[in-house]
Amino acid sequence: MLVRAVAAAVAAALVLGMLVPRADAGAAPAAAAAAAAQVHGIALGLFSEDAGWSYRPLLDEIAAAGADHVELVVPWYQTDAAATVIVDHPRFSPTPAAIVAAIRDARAAGLAVTLFPIVRLSAPRTPDEWRGTLAPRDRAAWWRSYSERLVALGRLAAREHVAVLSVGSELSTLDGPADHAAWAAAVAALRRVFHGALMYSGNWDHYRHVAVYDLVDIVGLCAYFALVEPGAPATVDDLTRGWRDMRVELERFFAGRPIVFTELGYRSIHGSSASPWDEGSAGTVDLDEQRRCYAAFRRVWKSAPPDRFGGVYYWNWYGWGGPTSTGYTPRGKPALNELRAFFR
């Protein structure tokens, strides 16, 4: 365990060396990025309704799978897409004490920590409302609320020596040029209390329009790209072609800034390779389609150089898993062998 802890400390330092240059930065971080190791991570949602729940057994499993980083997912809530106040859900948001316990347990398991807050809706008005469609009725009020929560989480992250803090994820209607000034103010306030690396995670269908990347250190991307058309064959070769085409497009667009996939996941369900983002539909359990998707990802990205590919967090370890599960978790499924092979 001591060896793993030392390895994680080194990995955390490499993450900080992997920082990409912001608009006001010099050229030195870019040189460091070229020599940095990639993150081998797994996401873990802090989703338990029990405030005293221990995530340590899950964190030990993540470490045993070969990961060196864990992305601790912290859900915040607002009522609907037009709401202006972000709060902790009384059942579904972890308390500060629970977040601290998870961070310390992760470090004890030998894992470097990324904190990854996400916004959820407690009472969406339509099935299509989610954090990617937020339209606050009072934008200034929403930004005050969001910035306050980021700064509070940043203080906690600083006290616990967290390696990376995400400033947001998949906020597609709020991460464009119109809100750049609000982001700049929020990030500046956050940097006053947290001195680790900052990341933003754009959505897979919106990354070309994200205007926040120049304010943060790490380019994050939720990678739910369709690998084949619905109903098309989904062999490993088919899926590999889909990922190979996407790699070319991403590397061309980001032009040397290393990408970190903050969410890479497939449900163990038939058709998941054509709609990885679909988390709610019913369907037939297909453990091997999930495995094939991860095998294709490994084929295409395992050899990518660190100045183009900063690493991955597989989504999401939380959940029972096993042979009857249709969820994203690879626990107890053939897909886990693909994760282990990638990490090796």
Buried (B, 14 or more C-beta within 10 A) or exposed (E): EEEBBEBBBEBBBBBBBBBBBBEEEEEEBBEBBBEBBBBBBBBBBBBBEEEEBEBBEBBBBBBEBBBBBBBBBBBBBBBBBBBBBBBBBEEBBBEEEBBBBBBEBBBBBBBBBBBBBBBBBBEBEEEEBBBBBBEBEEBEEBBBBBBEBBBEBBBBBBEBEBBBBBBBBBBBBBBBEEBBEBBBEBBEBBBEBBEBBBBBBBBBBBBEEBBBBBBBBBBBBBBBBBBBEEEEEBEBEBBBBBBBEBBEEBBEEBEEBBBBBBBBBBBBBBBBBBBBBEEEEEBEBBBBBBBBBBBBBBBBBEEBEBBBBBBBBBBBBBBEBEEEBBBBBBBBBBBBBBBBEBBE
